[in-house]
Amino acid sequence: MKRYLFILLFSYISLFANEATDLADKLHFMKSYPQALEVSKRDHNLLMLIIVEDGCHWCKKFARTTLKDASVQQKLQTFTKVIIDKEDEAAQQYEAHFFPMIYFLDPNTQKVLDIAYGYQKTEGFLTHIKKAKQDYKKEK
C-alpha cells in the first residue's frame, strides 16, 4: 500500500514538476535561454525572457490572459520568446524577485532594455513591448 501511495504521489508531482516547460509548450515559446539567444542573434530579433516560479499563480494568469491576447501575440511576432524557471542556470544572472519577471534584451549585448515585474495586464504589457522596441532601435 505504501509503495502504491508513493508511486501515485511521485506521478502527481512529476505532472507539475516544471511549469516553465509547460507554459513554453502551451505558448510555443522556447525553453532554452542559450538557444533562444542564438536564434535571436541570427534573426536580429529582440529577445523576451520570462522567468517563472513553480506554483506561481500570477505566472499562470499572465500566460493564460496577457500572453494569449491577440494584440500581444501580434506585437510579439518579431520577438524571440523564451520561458525558463527561476532555478535555471541562465536565470541566475538576472535578479528575479517577483514572478513572472519579463526581460526585454538586446541579443547582441544581452543588455536589458526593459523589465516588467510580476503579472501584467494587456495594456501595461503592450507599453513595455513598445518601449523595448524603441530602445532596441536606438541601440542599433
N, C-alpha and C positions, 0 to 999 in steps of 0.2 A: 504494500500500500504506500509506504514512504517513497519507494522508487517511482511509483506512478505519479505521486504528487510532485516530486522533484522534476520529473520529465515534463509534466504539464506546466509547472512554474517556469522552467527553463525555456520552453517553447513560447510561452506568453511574453517573457522578457525579450526573447530574440525577435519577436514580431515588431517590437517597438524600440529596438536597440539603437537604431541610428536614424533619427528623424531628419537629419540633414540630407541623407541619401534619399529618403522617401520624398521629401519636398523637392529635391532636384529632379527626381524621376517624374513626379507629377507635373512639374512646370517645364520640363525639358531643358533644364539648366545643367551646366557642367558640374562635376563633383570633385574635380581635382584642380587646385589653385595653380600648380605649375603648368598643367596642360592648358588651362584657361588663359594664363599669361602668354603662353606660346602662341595660341590661336589669336589672341587679341593683338599681339605684335604683328603677326603675319597679315592679319586682315585690317590693320590700322583702325581698330575699334577701341572705344572706351571700355574699360573693364569694370563691371559691377560685382563686387564681392559682398556676399551676405554671410554673416557669421551667426549661427543659431545655437541654441542650447536644447538638449533633450528635455522634453517635458514642458517646453516654453509655450504657454497659451498664446502669447502675443505673436510669436513666430508663426504659429499655425494660422492665426487670424490674418496676419499680414499676407501670407501666401494665399489663403482662401479668398480674400477680398481684394486687397490692393493690387497684388501681382497678377491676379486673374482679370482685372478690369481691362476692357478693350482699349481704352485710351492709353493706359500704362503699357500694355503689350505693344501697341503701335509705336510709342516713343522709344521703347527698349529694343526695337528690331535691329538697330545698328550697334548694339552693345554686345559684348561677350559677357555672359552671365554665369556666375558660379556660386554655389551654396556649399559651405563647409561647417563642420561642427567646431565649437569653441576649443575642443581638445585636439583638433587637427594641428599638426606641426606648423603649417602656414599661418594659422590664426594667432600663433604666439607672438608674431611680430607686430600685431595690432593690439591696441589697448581696448578690448571689448569689455564694457562694463554693464551695458544694458543689452537686452536681446529682443529682437534681432538688431544687429549692427550692420548698417549698409554703407560700404565704402565705394566711392567712385574714384577710380585710379587711372592715371596715365600709364599705359602698359610699358612704355619705353623707360620711364624713370621710376615707376611704381610710386610716384608722388600722389598723395591723397588730395584730390581736387574738391571733394565734398564728403560729408558724413551725415547720415540720417540715423538718429538714435531711436531705438525702440520702434513700436508699432507706428506706422504712418498711414494716415487716411489718403485716399487717392489724390485729392487736390494738393495737399502738402508734399506728397511724394513727387508729383509732376513738377513742382517747383525745384526740388532737388535735382531731378533729371535735367531740367533746363539749365540750371546753374552749372552743373558738371559739364554739359556740352559746351557752354560758353567759355568756361575756364580751359577746357581742352583745346578749343580753337585758339585761345590766347597763347597756350603753351607751344603750339606748332609754329 
